[in-house]
Amino acid sequence: IDLSLFRVGAFAGANVATFFLYFALSANLFYLPMLLIAGWDLSTAEVGFIFLPLSALIALLSGPVGKLSDRIGPRFPIACGSLVVAFAFAGLALLTYAGIHNFWIGIFPLMGLMGLGMALVVSPLSTAIMTAVEDKDTGAASGINNAVSRIGGLIAVAAMGSLAAWVYANALDASAASAIPGFGEPASAGLAPAIDAARLAASDAAFAAVSSVTALLCLTAAVIAWTTIPGERLPWPRQAEDRQG
């Protein structure tokens, strides 16, 4: 890895934004199904629909958003998309914290909002990474960015799992904690209604904490993108001058 690439402000900023965004995305997409299946007792088939908006919107919008990014520069779509994702995760936090257990009216629209935000980010972010460096370094730049996104996802699962387990344990009454399964574990048959209600409330609180942290990280990514990634249309002036020289 050529570490000198990180001296380029746009490249470094885009990678930091990538880390925060994919950290947040991985954490929510990993722990939300656990909450819905083990906590809310939804079927795996129904919960599988939460991935549909992300895949569909990225597939449908990446082309048009990429063309828009070429005309106005990648700064606005990346920052705007990160902000949209932050609102989606904040909505998930509020929904679960309030104990509103409605998948199709509550969770699914918010996942659609998240998908819209990521659709605004994915193509311009790749453009920002590839055009921030010289042509000979584009392969290395792309590889670094892919590694950053994977590392962000791996750290997210471990770190947010610890946070969720801590919040879950502290939300339960100590006397009843031993009879209640851990966060993300299905409830055993014959669990008393009061204990099951406490388990559900603790599960909601744990996921709300995860979503709150990831919403803040997406907001941070938006600020970083706005302050480090150029807003000029492509090709960027610096690179055009370098090629002419």
N, C-alpha and C positions, 0 to 999 in steps of 0.2 A: 504494500500500500504506500503510495506516494503521499506522505503527510503534508507536503507543501501545498497540496490542493486545498487544504482547509484554511490556507491564508487568503483564499478568494472569499470575500464576504458573502456573496450570493450562494456559493456552494456550501459553505459552513452553515449559513442560516437555513437553507433548504433542508439540510440533513438534520439539524436540530428540530425543525418543524416536523420532519418525517418521523423522528423518534417519538416525539410527544403524541402525534396523531395516531401512529400505529400502536403505541403503548395503550392509548385510550380505547382504540377500536378493538384490540385483542382482548383487553380486560372485560369490556362489556359483552362482546360476542361469546366469551368463554363462560362468564358467570351468570348472564341473563337466562340462558336455557336451564341452568341448574336451579335458579330461583323458580322459574315457571313450571318446571316438571316436578321437582321435589317439594317446592314450597306451595305453589298454587294448584298442584295436582292436575296440570294440563297434560294432554297426550303429546307424545313425541312428534306425531304427524302434524298436529296443530302448531306446535312450537317451531317446527321446521320452516314455517312460512316467514319467520322473522328475517331469514337470510334472503328472501326474494327481492325486497326493495333495493338492497345493496347491489346485488348482481344485475338486476334489470336496469336500474338507473345508470350505473357505470357503463353498461353495454350501450345504452341508448344515447347517453349524453357526452361520452368521452370525445367523440368526433367533433360535434359542434363546439364544445367547450375548448378543445384544442385549437380550433380555428380562431375562436374568439381570443384566446390567449396570445396567438401569433399577432393579432391586430392591436391589442391593448397592453400586452405584456402580461407575465404570469403573476405579478404581485396581487392584483385585485381578486382574481378567481381563487387563488390559494388562501388569501386572508379571509375572503368572504366565505368560502367553503368551510374553513376551519371554524369560523364563528357559527355557521349553521350547525355543524356537528356539536359544538359546545352547547348550543341551545337544545339540541335533541337530547344530549346526555343530562343536561340540567332538568329537562322535562321528565326523563326517566327517574331521576333522583326524587323530584317532587311527587311524582305519581306513586312510587313505592313507599316513600316516607309517609304519605297520607293514607296508605293502605287501600288504594283504589285498585281493585283486582279485575280489571277489564282488559282483555287481550286485544280484541278487534277495534275497540273505540279508543283505548289508551295506548297500549304498547305498540301496536302495528303502525299507526300513523307517525309515531315518534321515530320508529325505525325507518319509515319512508323519508322523514326529514333528514335522518342521519345519512341515508343513501344518497339523497340529493346533495348534501354537503360534500361527501366523499367523491361524488361524480364531478363536482366543481374543482376538486383538489388533484385528483390522480393524474390526469393528462398534463395540466400546467406544471405540476411538481416535477414530473419527468423532464419536461421541457426546460425548466429552470436549472435542473441538475446538469443536463447535457450541454446546455449553452453557456453555462457559467465557466467552463474550462475550455482549453484549446482542443482542436479536433483530435489530436493524437491521444488525448486523455479521456475521451468520452466513454470508452469501454471500462476503464478503471473507475470513472465517476459513477457509472450505472451500477457496477458491482458493489461499490461502497454503499450506495444508497439502498440497494436491496439488502445488504447485510445489516445496515442500520435499522431498517424496518423489521427484519426478523429478530434482531436482538431486542428491540423495543417490545415486541410481542412476547418474547420469552420472559423478560424481566417483569412485564406486566402481570403475567399469570402468577408468578411467584409472589411479587410484592402485594398485589391486590388480594391474593388469596390470604395472606397473613393479615391484611387489614380487615377483610370480611370475617375471618375467623375470630379476630379480637373483638370487633363490634358485636358479632353474634353472641359470643360468650358473655359479654358485659350487659347485653340486653336481657339476658335470662336471669331469673331468680336462682340464686346459688343452690337452694334446696331442691329445685326441680331440674337443674341442669343435667344431672346424671341420668335422668330418665328421658331426656330429649336427644334425638340424633343430631349430629353436627350439621353445619351449614352445607346445603347441597345434598344431604343424605335423605332418602325417602323416609317418611314417617312409618313407624311400625304399626301393624294392625292393632286395634283396640286401645289406641292412645286416648286418654281422657280429653274431652272437648276443651277444657280450660288449658291443659298443657299444649294441645295442638294449636290453640289460638296464640299462646305465648311463643311457640315455635315459629308460627307464620309471621308474627310481628317482628321477631328477632331477625328472621330471614329478610324481610322487607328493609329493616334498618341497616343490615349488613350490605345489601346491594345498593341502597341509597348512598351509603358512604363511598362505595366504589364509584358510582356514577358522579357524585359530587367532585371527587378528586379528578376524574378523567375530564369532566367539563372544564375545570380550571386549567388542566393541561392543554386542552384544545384552544381555550382562550389565549393561553400563553403562546401557542403555536401561531395563532392569528397575528399577534403582536410582533413576533419574531419575523414572520413572513413579510409583514408590512414594512418593517424597518430595515430588512437586509436584502430583499429581493427587488431588483429593478422593476419599475413600472413602465419602461419604454417598450415600444413594439419591437419585435425581432426583425433583423439581427441587432443585438445591443451595440451601442456606439463603440464601446471599448473593443469588442471583438472585431467589428468592422475595420477599425483602425489598425488592429494587429494584423489582419489578413492583408490589408493594403501595404503595410510596412514589410 
